Amino acid sequence: MQRRHLTLGLASTLLAGLTLPTRAEDDGEFVILQARYGTESKQVDVTGRLRELARRDRRFKLTNDLFGVDPDPGRKKTLRIFARDRQGRERQFDYREYDWVDGAQFIGWGRGDWGDPADSRGWRGERNDPRNDRRDEGEFTILYATYGTDRREADVTDRLRELARRDERFRLTNESFGGIDPDPGQTKRLRIVARDRAGQQRSFEYREYQTVDGGQFIGWGRGDWGGNGNGWGPQRPGSGRLAIDSASYGGDGRWVDVTQAVRAQVRGERLDIEVRNELFGVDPAPGQRKTLSVTYRWGNEPTNTVRVREGDAIRLP
């Protein structure tokens, strides 16, 4: 009997000394420094976006959709992660498009508190000189930006330009835009409307508290995009050209400000578009036929307002 008690006691002591396999935040062997996505000739910094993915999933399948960008259309892309091991030695990890990315080997993957903004590298891992001109990196030129909800939003193109000149990445809050809160109590989103190198227009949306990374936008740090001077915004009064003063879209008492979206469609001195939800990225009154109301000027002439129903075309002047 005494021998049996001794055996049980020894077994209990051994079990108590065992550590069950659990995943700690500091598991892994490598700390991520930076991540880039694309090909050898064309690629973009996706460190910020990878950080968001890591907080959400330990494993994910690599596709263009994850990063919202195709740096080199028609060619197979690679996600290249630059990292440092616990002994300070650096190495890189390559994942081809459609491969599975597993964060298990990276320290603090799920926390997403890695990445060094000062550690800017090229595709081969060489550090970029901050004095180098990187202004034409990216694939999209920003036309305008709005902040708010589907029912209430504000034009923040100018403020975004200031933020871009200061930081490549920033965390999206009301304070980012000077404390403006277009729809109190609701989760806001930043919507950036941009044009790719082929002239196609698309929208990028970032939810409140997400990190906005300007790596995919052409000339982000220069901040010379959007508004006057690039052929897409309204022209100065008296210039003899079309100027869009304001525009709203909706029906049944539900309207949204689409001034910048309409301005972005001006080509030269003309506006010629078909009115549809896709043009504005919003349907303010689902199930109802909407109306676009545009107030405009031609040079020094008095303002005029024109209203066009959804599905019809508006042509100015």
KASULUR-V661620 format. One record per helix or strand. SS is the DSSP state (alpha for helix, beta for strand). FROM is the first residue (numbers start at 1). TO is the last residue. If there is no record, write none. Layout:
BEGIN
<<SS | FROM | TO> <SS | FROM | TO>>
END
This chain:
BEGIN
<<alpha | 2 | 17> <beta | 30 | 38> <beta | 43 | 45> <alpha | 47 | 56> <beta | 59 | 61> <alpha | 64 | 67> <beta | 78 | 85> <beta | 90 | 96> <beta | 100 | 102> <alpha | 103 | 105> <beta | 106 | 106> <beta | 121 | 121> <beta | 127 | 127> <beta | 140 | 148> <beta | 153 | 155> <alpha | 157 | 166> <beta | 169 | 171> <alpha | 174 | 177> <beta | 189 | 196> <beta | 201 | 207> <beta | 211 | 213> <alpha | 214 | 216> <beta | 217 | 217> <beta | 242 | 251> <beta | 254 | 257> <alpha | 259 | 263> <beta | 267 | 267> <beta | 270 | 274> <alpha | 277 | 280> <beta | 291 | 298> <beta | 304 | 309> <beta | 313 | 316>>
END
